[in-house]
Amino acid sequence: MTISFPQPSLPKSHHSQRAFTMTEMVMVVGIIGVLLGVGVPRYNQQIREYRLQAITARLATWLDEQRRLAMQQARPCAISINTSTATFDASVNDTGITNDVCGSTASQPRDSVLRLRNLENGTNNLTLTLLGSTTSPLLFGFRGLSPNGMEVQISLEGSSRCVRVTRPLGLIRMGRIKSGSTTCSYAGM
């Protein structure tokens, strides 16, 4: 025994195809356009911030490696800073003699030159500025101390970050320049 229920008949208007009206379609496209107009520039700014953060971290790591080499080999290390090419060079000491402490040696090949623009795909958008009374070369003593210290600002398309080597301890800190300020903040980094 089979029980069947009668199917309710739908009014004729429900049998026709449903579609978006032109007004609905224009509104959806307009909303998507506004969201993209706001989101894409913010996304590009975030990408620049991440690239700048990575470059700053690479510089801090490289400086710390040079400091550790000076301590391991118990000899001072000098790093020349060229702001026009955004380059840090540990291959030559402060007297112009090849530096076997921080630079590459036959037994331990090292990255003795750090070119920040190469980390930024070689573009000239990256600028390097020495802050305060920073002078080149930056010195690390055989105990890892830095008698002269350094503070440098790295800028990329409107965003800026800083790296500081404290005097006399030689500690390396990363910071940022907050919008509306001209000084570097190292708190909370």
C-alpha positions, 0 to 999 in steps of 0.5 A: 500500500502506497500513500501519496500526497498531492503536490501543491500547485505553485502560482504561475509567477513562481515558475518563472526564473529568478534573476538579479535586477540591473539595479541590484547588480550595479549596487553590488559592483559599486560596493565591491569597487569601494571596498577594493578602493579602500583595501588595496592601498592599505594592503600595499602599505602593509607589504611595504611595512613587512619588507622594511621590517625584514630589512631592519631585522636583517641589519640587526642580525648582521650587526650582531654577528659582527659583534659576536665575531669580535668577541670570539676572536678577541680582536676589535672590528670596524664597520664602515657605513655608506649612506649613499649606497646603503651599505655596511662593510666589515671587510676593511678596518678603520685604517683601510687594512683588510679586516680578518676579524669581521670580514671573510677569512679562508677558514670561515667565509662570511658575509662581510658586506651587507647591501640593504638595497639588494635586500629590497630588490635593488631599487633606489626607494630605500634610503639610509640616514645616520642619526644623531652624532653617529660616525663611520666606522662603527666599532666593536671592541674585543669584548663586544663593547662599542665605544662610539655606538650608532643609530641609523634610520632606514626608510622605504616609500614613506615608512621608517625604521631604526637600528641602534647600537648602544654605547658603550655596551654594544647592544643592538635594538630595533625601533620605528618612527611613529607617524607624526614623530621625528624620533625613533621609538624603541619601546615595545619592539 
